[in-house]
Amino acid sequence: MTHTDLSAIEQRAEEATPAPWDWLADDYDHGSGYTGFVEAAESHVADVIAVGDATFIAHARTDIPALCSALRTAWEQIARLEAKIEAMEQVG
């Protein structure tokens, strides 16, 4: 993954409906075939068929920004360590 890839992911996350998203079971059978839906505040996000999909979608809204942040932090730490190693190699 490149910095450009990560920036694109972060941009998509920023443009999505604000968090938190919640998975709600749909106990009413109205012929849609859906077993539930994902909502954010008072906004409908998605109809879903499988509970696992609904859970993934609902958590993705907060998981993806957290993963992006962790990856940026790791890249920064790697860059600092690489700079230290290079400085140590120059000293001999």
N, C-alpha and C positions, 0 to 999 in steps of 0.2 A: 504494500500500500504506500502510495506517495503522499506528500503533504497536500497536493492538489486533490487527490481522492478524498482525503480526510476533510478538507475544507468543503468539498461538495456535499459530503454526508452531513456535516455540521449545518450547512445552509439549508438542506432539506429538513433537518430536524427543527431549525428555527422557524421555517415556514409552515410547519405542521400546527394543528390545533394545540394550544397550550396544555401542558400536563396539569394535574394527573388524569390519566385515563383509567376507567374502571370497566371490568367485565361483568355484565349482568345477564343472568339466565333468563330466557324467555319461556315462561311456563304456559303461555297462551299459544295454542296451535292455530295459526291463522293461514295455514297452507303455504307459507313461504319456504318451508324446509329448513329455516334457520333455527338454531338452538339457543341463540342469544345474540347480544350485541355489545359493542364497545362504545362508551360515552365519555365525553370530557365536559365537566360542568353541566351545561345545558345543551351541549352540542352532540349530535349523533355522529360517530366516527365510522362505524362499520357494522354490517351484519355478518355473523360467522356461523359456520356449521359445526365445527369441532371445538370442544372446550380447550384443548391444547392450543389451537390457533388463536382463540380469543385471549387466553392468558398471555401468549407471546405478544400479540398485538398491543394489548393493554400495557404490558411492561416495557415494550420497545420504546415508548415515548420518553421514559426516564432512563432506561438502560443504555440506549444509544448515545445520548449526550454524556452519560457517565463514562462509557467506554472511550469515547472520543477524548475526553479530558484526561483519562488515565493514559491513553496512548501518547498524547502530547507531552505529558509529564515524563513518561518513560523516554521519549525522544530527547527531551531536554537533558535528562540525567545521562543518557548515552553520550550526547554531545559534550557535556562537561567532563565525563570520564575520558573520552577520546582526546580532548584537549590536554588533560593532565598526563595521559600516557605519552602524547607527543612531546610535551615539555620535558618529561623525565627522560625520554629517548635522546633528546637534544643535549641534555646535561651529560648523559653517558653513564 
